[in-house]
């Protein structure tokens, strides 16, 4: 029997947790075809099938259930080893890490990074916000968090989550335009959106495609301007759900717009993988986005 790959065992645990290859592949940042090949390789190494694959999902075989139990124990041991390493890294990691991202994700990070300083007191974080992606190859930034996967061959990339959007308004607008909102009479409603240079953004195109909807009367060059306008009763606007969902003064007209979902990709130059300060930031962001996937906040 060949030696089983520990990474493939971890993928097996993920498959069982998610119940489907597609769900596990999405969480692992792999394609379903790649995950299926990894599962094939694991079963070949073990000499037996570990899961039965059905159209609706995956179920462990009797042999697979035993392997999963052992793999779970191995996972706990691996976590303890990683915690020990992280404790040492917290003191070893130092220096500046520059993260380039867009506006929504910049807000997402800045509102969640406070505890990072308690863990890694010698690492400084600079979040560079721009619609234009910075060049990682030219070291304009160390890490990029973007709603698309970079194509450069010398980058390490990882899918870390999905950013979702909804249509929101203030309680005041919801009260004043209750009838129009109930009947989806978009032509009678005021809107807040991006300015003309950013009218090609997917969220703004969706907003302008609503049947009969007028062009946004208030237009902003940045996303948080739209949030301010919506919160202060200027009209309806498309907002990131992680942000708007926590605002008590906002009403979700359409809580989730599936066609606006964006896969979020973390990328960095391959030469930085061994850097303690980079690994500290990457691991922390992985935890933050994992928590967001579980809770939606």
N, C-alpha and C positions, 0 to 999 in steps of 0.2 A: 504493500500500500504506500502511495506517495504521502509526503508530509502535507498536511492541510495548512493553507495560508490563513494566519490569524485575521487578516483584513477581510477575507472571505467569510470567516465565521462571524465577524461583526456584521457583515452585510446580511447573513442569514438571520441574525437576531432582529435586524431592522425589518426584514421581509415578514417575519412572524408578527412583529409589533404592528406593522402597517396593514397586514392582511392581503396585500396585493403587490405584485412586482412594480406596477406603475407608481403606486404611492411610495414604495420604498426607494425606487429610483429617483423620484423627485426629491425626496428628503436627503438622499445621498449625493445629489448633484450629478447623477449619471443618467444615461439614456436607458430605457427599459431593455434594449437589445444588449447593451454592455453588462447590465446587471444579470441578465439571463445567462450570458456567457460565463460570468464569474460564478454563478450558481452551478452551472454545468461542470466547471473546473473543480469546485469543491466536492461535488458528488463523485466525480471521477477519482479524486484523491482519496475519498473515504471508501469508495467501492460500493456504495449503496445510495439510493435516493433518500434525500432528507425531507423533501416536501413534495406533495402532490399538487400539480398546477392545474387549476380549473379556469374556465372563462371568467368566473366571478371572483377568483382569488386563489390563495395558496393555503394548504393545510399541512402541518408536519406529519410525516410518517412516524410509526412507532420508534424506528431507529433515529429519525430526526429529532424526536422529542428528547431522547437521551442526550444527543449531541447538543441540543439547545440548552439543556440544563447545565451541562459542563461548560458550555460557552458563556452562559450567564455568570457562573462563578469566576471564570477567567476574566470576564469583563469587569467584575467588581475588584479583582486584584489589580487589573490594569489601571482602573480609576485611582486606586490608592497610590500606585506608582506615580501616576501623573500628578496627583495632589502633592506628593513629596517633591517632584521636580518643579512644580509651580511655586512651591514655597521657597525653594532655592532660587528660582528665576526672579522672584519678586525682589530679591536683594541684588542679583547680578544684572538685571536689566536696567539700562539707563540710557539717556539721550532723547533726542527729538524724533517723533514720528509724525509725518505729514499725511493727512488723509484728504483726498479730493473726492467730492461728491456733489450731488445737486441739492437743491434747496430743501425739498421734503425730507430727504435722507439726512441732510445736515442737521435739521431740527430733531429728527429721530435720535441721532447720535448724541448731540449736545445735551439733551434732556435725560440721557441714560448713562453718561460717562462718569458721573460724580464718584461712584464707589471704586472706579478704576484707580484713582489716585491713592485710595487707602491700601490697595493691594500692591501697586507698583509706584511707590512714592518718588522714584528717581527717573521715571519716564514722563516726558512732556508730550502733549498731544496738540497738534495744530490742525484744525479742520478747515480746509480751504474750499469754500462754496462757490461753485460756478456751473453755468449751463454747459460751458465748454469743457470737455474732458482734458485733464492735464496729461502730459506725456510721462509715463512711468519709465520708458527707455531713456529719456533725457534727464531723469531724476527731478522732474518738476514736482513730483509727489512720490511717497513711498508706497502708498496703498490707494486704490480706487474702489469706491462703492458706487456702482452704476446700474441702471435698469436695462443693461444689455451686456452680452458677453464679448469682451475684447477678442480680436482675431490675431494679435501678435503672437508669434511662436515662442518668444522668450519670456512669456508671462505665465504665472501660475494662477489659475482661476478656480473659483468655488462658488456654487450656487448656495446662497444663505437664506433665501426666503422669497416671499411674494409681497409686493406692496399693492394694496387695494384702495379703491376710491369709491366715494358716494356723492350724492347730490344733497346739499344742505341749505338751510336758511335759518334765520333767527326766529324765536318765538313770536316776536312782533310781526314779522312778515307772514308767518304761518297763520296768525290770527286775522290779519288784514286781507289775506288772499286765500282764505280757507276754501271758498267755493271753487276757485280756479285750480288750486292744488288738488282738490278731491276729484275734479273732472279731467285733470291733466291738460288744462287749457293753457299751454305754454305761451301762447301769443299774448296773454293778459298779464304775464309775470315779468318782473325785472330780473336781470342777470348781471353777475360779476364774473369777469374772465380775464384772460391775458391780453396784452396789447398786440397790435398788428405784427410786430417782428416775431412774436411767439405764438401767433394764431395757428401755426402748423402743429403745435403740441397736440398729442392725441386727446388729452382731456378737453381742450378747447374745441377741437373738431367735433368731438362727441356732443358737447354743449350746443354748438351751432347747428347740429343735425337734428335736434329735437323738432318735431313737426310744428311749424308756425312760430317757433321761438325767435324773438328779435335778437340782434347782435347784443352782446353785453354793453350796457350803457356806461358801466364803470369798468375800466380796463387797467390792469396792473402789469408791471414788468417782472414781478416776483410772486411766488406762491403765497407767502405769508401776507402779502397785501390783499390777496383774494380772501384769506381767512379773516382779516380785519374788516374788510368790506361786508362780508356775509354776517359776521358776528354783530356788526353795528347797523344791520337792517338795510343795507344797500340793495340786497337782492339774493337770488339763489346762486350758488357756486359749487364747483367740483372741488372736493377737498380729500386729502388722504384720510382714510378711516381711522388710523392709529391716533391721529391728532384730533379730528372732529368728534370721534366717538367719546372722548373724554371731556368734551366741552358741554357743561350743563345748559348753557344758553343757546345751544343749537338744536335744530330739529332735523332728523334724517328724512328727507323727502324720498330718496331712493338710497337705502342703506348700503347697497353694494352694486356696483356696475361691473359685472364680470369681464366685459370686453376691454376694460381699462386696466385689468390686472397686469402687473409688471414683475417679471422675474428679476431678483436682485442678485448681482454678481460682485463678489469680492475678487480683486486681482492685485498682484504685486509682481515685481521683477523676480525671476527665478534665483538671482544671485543673493536675494535678501532672506531666503528661507531659513538660513542658519542664525540669523540675527535674533538675539534674545529680546530686544525691545520690540522688534516687528512681531515676533511670535506672541509676545505678551498682548499686544493690541489685537492681533488676529484672533487669538483664543478668546479674548474678552468679547469681541464683537460676535463671535460664533455663539457664545452664551446668551448675549443680548437678543440676537435674532431668533435663537431657539426658544427663548422665553416668549417672544412676540408670537411665534407660530403656535405655541401652546395656549396663550391667553388672549391673543388678538390685541394686546396693548403694549 
